[in-house]
Every structure is written in structure tokens, then in C-alpha cells.
Amino acid sequence: MIDEFAKDTLHGRLRRDREALLWKLDGLSEYDARRPLTATGTNLLGLVKHVATVEARYFGEVFDRPCPDPLPRWQDSDGSDLWATEDETRDQIVGFYRRTWEHSDATIDELPLDAPGHVPWWPEPHAETNLFAVMVHVLGESVRHAGHADILREGLDGRTGLRAEYETQIDEEARAAYCAKIEQAARSAAPVRA
């Protein structure tokens, strides 16, 4: 009974965070969805593409259930899963992510938590694993990148939140006052230089 509870809980959280990540693209121009927003080039559509690739590998290759979408060999990873080329459409990347969900969900639904898997890109002795460990790992990756998406979207237009139904109207004046309060605390806490 605890196995099914754990599996359902992890799977529910993964589904929630998938939707949250996609929501961060809503209403953005093609440029804003794709443009580099950090010094390392992190961008919103690239985060979606990356998380889709990660999920496809972990719930596919690790359990010998290859994803229906073609993936380059993991050994040939070159960072191209972190951004969208001019030839890739948003719909293609989102479609890939959604197809990955279906495939991943089938793997999760069909295998028990202790189903053995092999992660060839993990060092020994950790390469031998199971569905439970992979679910925790992929959930961690998804949460981490959904958090990146939160910050990037906030930087673009101030929108925040986990889902559309929880979003409130931005009160620019209240937000500015709040940030000023934090800035003042930071300045007051900083040591005085002679």
C-alpha cells in the first residue's frame, strides 16, 4: 500500500510541475520564449526542451523502453537540448514534451517502484537503480528547472505563480515598496567600509 501511495504522490507532483513549466510560456512572444535570459544562455523554451529530453531518457532508456521520438545518443550530448533552433517551433517542442509525458506516464503506470533500471551516464556503483530512485531524480530535475522558469518569467514581465488560477494582478506600487524594504535591510546589514 505504501508503494502505491508513494508512486501516486511522486507522479502527481511530476504532473503538476510539468504543467507549471509549460504555463511559463503562455502569452510570450517567440523572441521572449527563446532569448537567452542569463549569462549562460538559459531560456524558457530551452528549459522545456531540456526537461522533455531528460524525462525521455530516464523513463525510456533507463528501463529499456525507448521514447518514440528520436533522441541523439546520450554520449553525444552537446547542450543542444538547452535551446530552440530557429527551425524548431514552440509547438514542436511542447508536442515533444507532451508525447514524453505520455511515454513516461506509461512507464510509471506499468512498472513497480522496485523495477530495476540502468543509468549508463551515472558512475558505478550508482548506475544500477530502480523506478523509485528515477522518479525522485526526475521530479528533482523538473522542480529545479520549473524554478528557473519562475525566475526567468518574473524577470520578463513580472508574472509569478504555479498555475494560472493562482495568479493575482500585479500591484507595481506594492511590489516596489516590498523590494525597497528588502534593499534597505540588505544595505543596513552590509558592513561599513572605511
KACORMO-V114051 format. One record per backbone hydrogen bond with DSSP energy under -1.0 kcal/mol. NH is the residue of the N-H (numbers start at 0). CO is the residue of the C=O. E is the energy in kcal/mol with one decimal. If there is no record, write none. Layout:
# KACORMO-V114051
((NH;CO;E) (NH;CO;E))
This chain:
# KACORMO-V114051
((4;0;-2.0) (5;1;-2.9) (6;2;-2.8) (7;3;-2.8) (8;4;-2.5) (9;5;-2.6) (10;6;-2.6) (11;7;-2.4) (12;8;-2.2) (13;9;-2.3) (14;10;-2.4) (15;11;-2.2) (16;12;-2.4) (17;13;-2.1) (18;14;-1.9) (19;15;-2.0) (20;16;-2.1) (21;17;-2.1) (22;18;-2.4) (23;19;-1.1) (24;21;-2.0) (25;22;-1.3) (27;24;-2.0) (32;28;-2.1) (33;29;-1.2) (34;30;-2.7) (36;41;-3.2) (40;37;-1.6) (44;32;-3.2) (46;42;-1.8) (47;43;-1.7) (48;44;-2.3) (49;45;-2.7) (50;46;-2.7) (51;47;-2.3) (52;48;-2.1) (53;49;-2.8) (54;50;-2.6) (55;51;-2.4) (56;52;-2.3) (57;53;-2.7) (58;54;-2.5) (61;56;-1.8) (63;60;-1.7) (64;59;-3.3) (75;72;-1.6) (76;73;-1.5) (81;78;-1.8) (87;84;-1.2) (92;88;-2.1) (93;89;-3.0) (94;90;-2.5) (95;91;-2.4) (96;92;-2.3) (97;93;-2.6) (98;94;-2.6) (99;95;-2.2) (100;96;-2.1) (101;97;-2.0) (102;98;-2.2) (103;99;-3.3) (104;100;-3.5) (105;101;-1.9) (106;102;-2.0) (107;103;-2.9) (108;104;-2.9) (109;105;-2.3) (110;106;-1.8) (114;111;-2.2) (116;128;-2.2) (117;61;-2.2) (118;126;-2.8) (121;118;-1.8) (125;122;-1.7) (128;116;-2.8) (130;114;-1.4) (131;112;-2.5) (133;129;-2.1) (134;130;-2.9) (135;131;-2.3) (136;132;-2.3) (137;133;-3.0) (138;134;-2.4) (139;135;-2.3) (140;136;-2.3) (141;137;-2.8) (142;138;-2.8) (143;139;-2.4) (144;140;-2.4) (145;141;-2.3) (146;142;-2.2) (147;143;-1.7) (148;144;-2.3) (149;145;-2.1) (150;146;-2.0) (151;147;-2.6) (152;148;-2.8) (153;149;-2.3) (154;150;-2.1) (155;151;-1.5) (156;152;-2.3) (157;153;-1.7) (165;162;-1.7) (166;163;-1.4) (174;170;-2.6) (175;171;-2.4) (176;172;-2.1) (177;173;-2.3) (178;174;-2.4) (179;175;-2.3) (180;176;-2.1) (181;177;-1.9) (182;178;-2.7) (183;179;-2.4) (184;180;-2.0) (185;181;-2.3) (186;182;-2.6) (187;183;-2.6) (188;184;-1.8) (189;185;-1.2))
